[in-house]
Amino acid sequence: MTEFIKMHRKIGKVNAYYWESDFDACRPTLIMIHGFRGDHHGMLKIAEKLGRKYNLFIPDLPGFGETQHIAGEKHNLELYIEFLRSFIKSLKLEEKPNLLAHSFGTTIVSAYAAKYGGEANKIVLLSPIAARPLPLILSPAAKPVFDLLRAMPDKLGRAFTANKLTTDFMSRTLTKTNDRALRRWIVAEHRRFFGGFTSHRAMMEAMQASNKHHVAEFAHAIANQTLIIAGNKDLIGKSKQQAKLVQVLPNSKVEVIKNVGHLTHYETPGEVATHVLKFI
C-alpha cells in the first residue's frame, strides 16, 4: 500500500497542504488534482491502485481541504492555474511532472497546459468537463439567486450549500454502481469531505469558475500527450461531448469505462489506474 506524508509549504499567499508518497528519483512523478468541492481524499483510491510506480503529490487546492482560501483574492480559474504552476515549481523536480486531474481539476490542468504546457509531461483527464456543464447557473434568471448565495455570511451560506441533503443528492445522482456497500461508502465520503471548503464565498467563486470554463475551451492549445478517461454514464461530461473533445485535442486518446458515471475515481479506481499505468 502506498503511504503518504502530509506536507505543507508556502505557495504565494497561502500555506498549501499536500500529500506526498516516498520519493524515488528513478520513478516518474504524477501530480493529482482533485475536483470542485473535493480534496486530496478523492484521489487516494486511485493512488492506492497505482502502488509505488510513481512519485505522487496530491495537493488540496486553495479553499478546499486543509489549504485555506486566499484572503482578498477572487478564486477564479486564473488563481488556480497560477497556484498549480507555483506548486509545481516549488517542488524543484529534475524531470517534468505528469498531471492527473478529475472533474473541475481537468479544467484547471487544461488551462494550465494551454498556457504552460512545456513545463509538464503527459496529462490524464479523468471525467473531464468537456463542455459547459450547467449553463443555467450563468443565465440571467439564475444570477440573482447566486448573487444572494454569494452575499450570505459564511455560516448561513454553509447551511444551504454544505448540508447533508445537498451532498447526498449529488452523491446519489452521480453514482451509477449497483454495489450497495460502495454506494453507502461514497455517500459517507461526500458527507465527510464535500463540505470541507474553508470559505463559503471562495467556494461560490470556484463554483462559478467551474461552470464558466471547460476543457474544450483550451484544447486546441494543448500539445501534451493527453489521455481522457470517461464513464459512459457520466451526466456532467457526456459521451458525445467527450468524443468531440478528442477530435479537437490534438495529441489525445480516450478510454471509456462502462457502467460508471462522473465518479470514476470512487467507483472504478482500479480501471483508472490500469489505464494510467499503460499511458505513463
VEXDREN-2710 file (C-alpha; in Angstrom, 1 decimal):
% VEXDREN-2710
k/r/px/py/pz
1/MET/0.0/0.0/0.0
2/THR/1.2/3.5/-0.9
3/GLU/1.9/5.5/2.3
4/PHE/1.7/9.3/2.3
5/ILE/3.3/12.0/4.3
6/LYS/1.3/15.2/5.0
7/MET/3.3/18.2/4.0
8/HIS/2.9/21.9/3.6
9/ARG/4.7/24.8/2.0
10/LYS/4.1/28.5/1.3
11/ILE/2.7/29.0/-2.2
12/GLY/2.3/32.7/-2.8
13/LYS/0.0/34.0/-0.1
14/VAL/-1.3/30.6/1.1
15/ASN/0.1/27.8/3.2
16/ALA/-0.6/24.8/0.9
17/TYR/-1.1/21.3/2.3
18/TYR/-0.4/18.3/0.1
19/TRP/0.2/14.6/0.5
20/GLU/3.4/13.1/-0.8
21/SER/4.5/9.4/-1.3
22/ASP/8.0/8.3/-0.7
23/PHE/10.3/9.8/-3.4
24/ASP/12.5/7.8/-5.7
25/ALA/14.4/9.6/-8.4
26/CYS/14.0/6.5/-10.7
27/ARG/10.2/6.9/-10.8
28/PRO/8.2/9.3/-12.9
29/THR/6.3/12.0/-10.9
30/LEU/2.5/12.2/-11.0
31/ILE/0.7/15.2/-9.5
32/MET/-3.0/14.6/-8.8
33/ILE/-5.6/17.4/-8.8
34/HIS/-9.0/17.0/-7.2
35/GLY/-12.3/18.3/-8.4
36/PHE/-14.7/21.0/-7.2
37/ARG/-15.6/20.7/-3.5
38/GLY/-13.3/17.7/-3.2
39/ASP/-9.9/17.5/-1.6
40/HIS/-7.0/15.0/-1.7
41/HIS/-9.1/12.2/-0.3
42/GLY/-10.8/11.8/-3.7
43/MET/-7.5/10.8/-5.3
44/LEU/-6.5/8.3/-2.6
45/LYS/-8.2/5.2/-4.1
46/ILE/-6.5/5.7/-7.4
47/ALA/-3.2/6.3/-5.6
48/GLU/-3.5/3.0/-3.8
49/LYS/-4.1/1.2/-7.0
50/LEU/-1.1/2.8/-8.7
51/GLY/1.1/1.4/-6.0
52/ARG/4.7/2.5/-5.9
53/LYS/5.0/3.2/-9.6
54/TYR/5.2/7.0/-9.3
55/ASN/6.3/9.8/-7.0
56/LEU/2.8/11.0/-6.1
57/PHE/1.9/14.5/-5.0
58/ILE/-1.8/15.4/-4.1
59/PRO/-2.4/19.0/-3.1
60/ASP/-5.6/20.4/-1.6
61/LEU/-6.5/23.4/-3.8
62/PRO/-6.9/26.8/-2.2
63/GLY/-10.2/27.0/-0.3
64/PHE/-10.6/23.2/0.0
65/GLY/-9.5/20.5/2.4
66/GLU/-6.7/21.9/4.6
67/THR/-5.4/24.6/2.2
68/GLN/-7.1/27.9/3.3
69/HIS/-8.7/30.2/0.8
70/ILE/-6.6/33.2/-0.2
71/ALA/-8.0/36.3/1.6
72/GLY/-8.6/39.2/-0.7
73/GLU/-8.3/37.2/-3.9
74/LYS/-11.0/36.0/-6.2
75/HIS/-11.0/32.3/-6.5
76/ASN/-11.3/32.2/-10.3
77/LEU/-9.6/29.9/-12.9
78/GLU/-6.6/32.1/-13.2
79/LEU/-5.9/31.8/-9.5
80/TYR/-5.9/28.0/-9.6
81/ILE/-3.7/28.0/-12.7
82/GLU/-1.1/30.1/-11.0
83/PHE/-1.4/28.1/-7.8
84/LEU/-0.7/24.9/-9.7
85/ARG/2.2/26.4/-11.6
86/SER/3.7/27.7/-8.3
87/PHE/3.2/24.4/-6.6
88/ILE/5.0/22.5/-9.3
89/LYS/7.9/25.0/-9.4
90/SER/8.2/24.8/-5.6
91/LEU/8.9/21.0/-5.8
92/LYS/12.1/21.7/-7.8
93/LEU/11.7/18.5/-9.8
94/GLU/14.5/17.4/-12.1
95/GLU/12.0/15.9/-14.6
96/LYS/8.8/17.4/-15.9
97/PRO/5.8/16.0/-13.9
98/ASN/2.8/14.2/-15.3
99/LEU/-0.6/15.5/-14.3
100/LEU/-3.8/13.7/-13.5
101/ALA/-7.0/15.6/-12.7
102/HIS/-10.6/14.9/-12.0
103/SER/-13.7/17.0/-12.9
104/PHE/-13.1/20.7/-12.3
105/GLY/-9.4/19.8/-11.9
106/THR/-9.4/18.8/-15.6
107/THR/-10.4/22.4/-16.5
108/ILE/-7.6/23.8/-14.3
109/VAL/-5.0/21.4/-15.7
110/SER/-6.1/22.0/-19.3
111/ALA/-5.9/25.8/-18.9
112/TYR/-2.5/25.3/-17.3
113/ALA/-1.3/23.1/-20.1
114/ALA/-2.6/25.6/-22.7
115/LYS/-0.5/28.3/-21.0
116/TYR/2.5/26.5/-19.6
117/GLY/2.3/23.1/-21.3
118/GLY/6.0/23.0/-21.9
119/GLU/6.6/22.7/-18.1
120/ALA/4.7/19.3/-17.8
121/ASN/4.9/15.9/-19.5
122/LYS/1.8/13.8/-20.0
123/ILE/-1.7/14.7/-18.9
124/VAL/-4.6/12.4/-17.8
125/LEU/-8.1/14.0/-17.7
126/LEU/-10.4/11.9/-15.6
127/SER/-14.1/12.5/-16.1
128/PRO/-13.3/15.9/-17.8
129/ILE/-15.6/18.8/-18.1
130/ALA/-15.7/18.6/-21.9
131/ALA/-18.3/21.4/-22.3
132/ARG/-20.0/23.9/-20.1
133/PRO/-21.9/21.6/-17.6
134/LEU/-24.5/23.8/-16.1
135/PRO/-25.3/26.9/-18.3
136/LEU/-28.4/27.5/-16.0
137/ILE/-26.1/28.9/-13.3
138/LEU/-24.8/31.5/-15.7
139/SER/-28.2/32.5/-17.1
140/PRO/-29.7/35.9/-16.3
141/ALA/-32.6/34.3/-14.5
142/ALA/-30.3/32.5/-12.1
143/LYS/-28.0/35.4/-11.4
144/PRO/-30.0/37.0/-8.6
145/VAL/-30.1/33.6/-6.7
146/PHE/-26.4/33.1/-6.9
147/ASP/-25.7/36.7/-6.1
148/LEU/-27.7/36.2/-2.9
149/LEU/-25.9/32.9/-2.1
150/ARG/-22.5/34.6/-2.6
151/ALA/-23.5/37.5/-0.3
152/MET/-24.6/35.3/2.6
153/PRO/-22.4/35.2/5.7
154/ASP/-20.3/32.1/5.9
155/LYS/-22.4/30.2/8.5
156/LEU/-25.7/30.9/6.7
157/GLY/-24.2/30.1/3.3
158/ARG/-22.9/26.7/4.5
159/ALA/-26.4/25.9/5.8
160/PHE/-27.5/26.0/2.2
161/THR/-24.5/24.5/0.4
162/ALA/-22.8/22.1/2.8
163/ASN/-25.8/20.4/4.4
164/LYS/-26.3/16.6/4.2
165/LEU/-29.3/16.8/1.9
166/THR/-27.3/18.7/-0.8
167/THR/-24.3/16.3/-0.6
168/ASP/-26.5/13.2/-0.5
169/PHE/-28.5/14.3/-3.6
170/MET/-25.2/14.9/-5.5
171/SER/-23.8/11.6/-4.4
172/ARG/-26.9/9.5/-5.3
173/THR/-27.3/11.3/-8.6
174/LEU/-23.8/10.9/-9.8
175/THR/-23.2/7.3/-8.5
176/LYS/-24.0/4.6/-11.0
177/THR/-22.8/1.4/-9.3
178/ASN/-25.2/-1.3/-8.2
179/ASP/-22.9/-2.2/-5.4
180/ARG/-24.9/-1.1/-2.3
181/ALA/-21.9/-1.1/0.0
182/LEU/-19.9/1.1/-2.4
183/ARG/-22.8/3.5/-2.8
184/ARG/-23.0/3.8/1.0
185/TRP/-19.3/4.4/1.2
186/ILE/-19.5/7.2/-1.5
187/VAL/-22.3/8.9/0.3
188/ALA/-20.3/8.7/3.6
189/GLU/-17.2/10.1/1.9
190/HIS/-19.1/13.1/0.5
191/ARG/-20.7/13.8/3.8
192/ARG/-17.2/13.9/5.4
193/PHE/-15.4/15.9/2.8
194/PHE/-17.7/17.6/0.3
195/GLY/-18.5/20.4/2.7
196/GLY/-14.8/20.9/3.6
197/PHE/-14.4/24.2/1.9
198/THR/-12.8/26.9/4.0
199/SER/-14.9/29.8/2.9
200/HIS/-18.4/29.9/1.5
201/ARG/-17.6/32.9/-0.6
202/ALA/-14.5/31.3/-2.1
203/MET/-16.4/28.1/-2.8
204/MET/-19.1/30.1/-4.6
205/GLU/-16.4/31.8/-6.7
206/ALA/-14.8/28.4/-7.5
207/MET/-18.3/27.1/-8.5
208/GLN/-18.7/30.0/-10.9
209/ALA/-15.3/29.2/-12.4
210/SER/-16.1/25.5/-12.7
211/ASN/-19.3/26.3/-14.7
212/LYS/-17.9/29.2/-16.7
213/HIS/-14.9/27.3/-18.2
214/HIS/-14.4/23.8/-19.6
215/VAL/-11.7/21.7/-21.2
216/ALA/-12.7/22.3/-24.9
217/GLU/-12.1/26.0/-24.4
218/PHE/-8.3/25.3/-24.1
219/ALA/-8.0/22.0/-26.1
220/HIS/-6.6/23.5/-29.3
221/ALA/-3.6/25.0/-27.4
222/ILE/-2.6/21.8/-25.6
223/ALA/0.4/20.0/-27.2
224/ASN/1.0/17.5/-24.3
225/GLN/0.1/13.8/-24.9
226/THR/-3.3/13.5/-23.2
227/LEU/-5.4/10.6/-22.0
228/ILE/-9.1/11.0/-21.4
229/ILE/-10.7/8.5/-19.1
230/ALA/-14.5/8.8/-19.1
231/GLY/-17.5/6.9/-17.8
232/ASN/-20.2/6.1/-20.4
233/LYS/-22.9/7.2/-17.9
234/ASP/-21.4/10.5/-16.9
235/LEU/-24.2/13.1/-16.6
236/ILE/-21.7/16.0/-16.5
237/GLY/-19.1/15.0/-19.1
238/LYS/-21.4/13.2/-21.5
239/SER/-20.1/10.6/-24.0
240/LYS/-20.9/12.8/-27.1
241/GLN/-19.0/15.7/-25.5
242/GLN/-16.0/13.5/-24.8
243/ALA/-16.0/12.3/-28.4
244/LYS/-16.0/15.9/-29.7
245/LEU/-13.2/16.8/-27.2
246/VAL/-10.9/14.1/-28.6
247/GLN/-11.4/15.5/-32.1
248/VAL/-10.2/18.9/-31.1
249/LEU/-7.5/17.9/-28.6
250/PRO/-4.5/17.4/-31.0
251/ASN/-2.5/14.7/-29.2
252/SER/-5.1/12.7/-27.3
253/LYS/-6.9/9.4/-26.9
254/VAL/-9.9/8.3/-24.9
255/GLU/-10.6/5.2/-22.7
256/VAL/-14.3/4.7/-21.8
257/ILE/-15.2/2.8/-18.7
258/LYS/-18.6/1.2/-19.0
259/ASN/-21.4/1.4/-16.4
260/VAL/-19.9/4.3/-14.5
261/GLY/-20.7/8.0/-14.3
262/HIS/-18.7/11.0/-13.1
263/LEU/-17.3/9.4/-10.0
264/THR/-14.7/7.1/-11.7
265/HIS/-12.2/8.0/-9.0
266/TYR/-14.5/6.3/-6.4
267/GLU/-16.4/3.7/-8.4
268/THR/-13.6/2.3/-10.6
269/PRO/-10.2/3.3/-9.3
270/GLY/-8.6/0.0/-10.4
271/GLU/-9.6/0.5/-14.0
272/VAL/-8.5/4.1/-13.9
273/ALA/-5.1/3.1/-12.5
274/THR/-4.7/0.4/-15.2
275/HIS/-5.2/3.0/-18.0
276/VAL/-2.8/5.4/-16.3
277/LEU/-0.1/2.8/-15.9
278/LYS/-0.3/1.9/-19.6
279/PHE/-0.1/5.6/-20.6
280/ILE/2.6/6.9/-18.3
END
